[in-house]
């Protein structure tokens, strides 16, 4: 399904930190084009810069140099407020540790992005239910995160990421805290979403076998550099459920 | 984010750390309570003083005298001295003054020394006429018996010292009767000379009379209403009754000597206005009519200035506790930022702008201020009640009437709550901007 218009275009993107006297090149001159509808897996060992690159694409951080074009805008030139709006309206995000707010029920957690987006109260309940139906958690709507299993929590986080109907979904080690069966189930769900909603997904992982099974493209990073990318071919099981 | 959503989230956050936030709110409440208690004491004392003084008739009265009185030997009033030629303070003048706007009562001071007979024995005393308005002066609040049933009732109220002379048990006098013996002044018509056509100066004769009065009350404190006061009166009768007696007074002698007309004049008149606000205008109008006029308005102004400064000082002392409470708010919110660092990161990742995070902390500070303010007003009001209660126990022991030493007017309630919210918002400025500045990547990494 990928079309010619890239969902995200990175041009010579670098992100450097200074730690004491030394400069750390977390992301070093990365150029990458991600097409709309791609399911890209960013692979690499710990400290390779894959999460930093994800944060840059998700608008959580700004590059030291280079340009990131997403949704027709150069993120590095956006104001802090516009960047917040980009995160709110264009992007959905899921994390390794789920990051659900523990004192809120699932319904309230999923409703949170709608509150931030000033969606009318009357519309919210239906949107929350729709998102929870996508992840098959509608029956747990009144539960708190602590009452759910890890897999259910990650599904709730996916529902929260989907509720504002974003164009791109960023997933930072979404299976890192889950056992392998649950992790597979989560990735299957992400694939379903990609297929059904035509969404672009960028996932950071260090589990190469899983990435190869579920992603449509792989990109490997080492020492902040992009060392290899393959096309839409590395996805032998695309369209089938494991 | 919508304000309603923001408030909902803020209240929810506050409920999470309920003990800490309750203690902080309680700190604000104590601060506001001290402020409210201090100011309610200031306001209460001011009201007490002003009401007493206003009711005493000192500040809503203009004291009128004929400027002719002040004319000393060898001194003639020059035209520059006055707006108008001095006039006699007679019945016409009284009627004219009574017609001035915002004047409720014009009355002369009638006092005369005389003798009464009670139980067959004579007693010498000073009789004073009481205007109707003296009932509201507060002087009769703690009296035994009652005030005059009407302005022209043949009734008498005894001053307690005098009552003790009549009977060792003053309260037993109520309902009994006494005879007032007095000298009535009767005018002698002027004699017109048949030949010259000139009228000879008139005069008056003094005729002894008696008036039967019923004792209806005994008053403890001496009423000191009006300039010159009728405080020295020991037998009080309604002013209209006193006027109808036409008892000879000291000023009558002066009439004979200085007045060419046969009309009796008043030594002075007291003019009561609707409120102290009208005193100045009435005083000016009376001066323009050609009389001497005098009021205690300046004293009332000084009193207001004194209480404004007094309230200011009380407010400053009261605010100190609130200042300490604001440090509590800052501390609580800074702690909350540390605890909720990750949550702030999540909010930002989900699209919350810096301003959303800032406003969230701001609203939390405001909500603590609002609750603290409301609670503080209640506490402050209770402290005020306790102060009044304690004061009244003390006054009761000293046989003094009850007073209300504190007052919590609406402006103080709304002002105190508003001030608490404002101060809390100011206290929230630093934590809110600190929370807003958090880098989302760092915040999300925080464990």
Interface residues (C-beta under 8 A of the other chain):
Chain A: X55 X58 X60 X61 X80 X81 X84 X85 X87 X88 X89 X91 X93 X95 X99 X101 X103 X104 X112 X113 X115 X116 X117 X118 X160 X164
Chain B: X1 X2 X5 X9 X12 X16 X342 X343 X345 X346 X347 X348 X349 X350 X351 X352 X353 X354 X355 X356 X439 X440 X441 X444
